[in-house]
């Protein structure tokens, strides 16, 4: 029975194993792709030398669109997958790019140091309760009125959201997983619940900018 359950892979291992086909998949199999990357980049500031924090940067598909708009931007990219970061370094290593292999839940962002933050297709693996302290930390790291651009996969309704979280817990039990580690399995919140988390964390305005099926771009300040 257990052998028939799809194996849950630790987050970093999942993405490292799929690095070769990752960009092709993201550009073809995700609602809104490839347009979502250019739309996301267009919402980030373009003045010279602005500092941007990228949560779950992966291979930097959003940065492929952003650096042509602002080649002098200073970007800090955080991701768990070393192989994904290596691809990003190869593409944009000549830019003012600092890459950090770490969990963004654990990394110290600092206080009032960023002019913007962005996250694309990374945060749909976590609960609202997990995201609240992350968003509080993120809000503190942003300068006054600095935007957070979140483009991600969202649940279409409350029932779908609850079903995905229940399925994850069932798979953990059947697979004998008892640790508190992060495993790859899509558990998107609804856009409404994501907005609630952002507002509870101290953002004063959250508005949807674009939607492509289950992909939504939210702009928070």
Buried (B, 14 or more C-beta within 10 A) or exposed (E): EEEEEEEBBBBBBBBBEBBEEBBEEBBEEBEBBBEBBBBBBBBBBEEEEBBBBBBBBBBBBBBBBBBEEBEEBBBBBBBBBEBBBBBBBEBBEEBBBEBBBEBBBEBEBEEEBBBBBBBBBBBBBBBBEBBBEBBBBBBBBBEEEBBBBBBBBBBEEEEEBEEBBEEBEEBBEEBEBEEEEBBBBEBBBBBEBBBBBBBEBEBEEBEEBBBBEBBBBBBBB
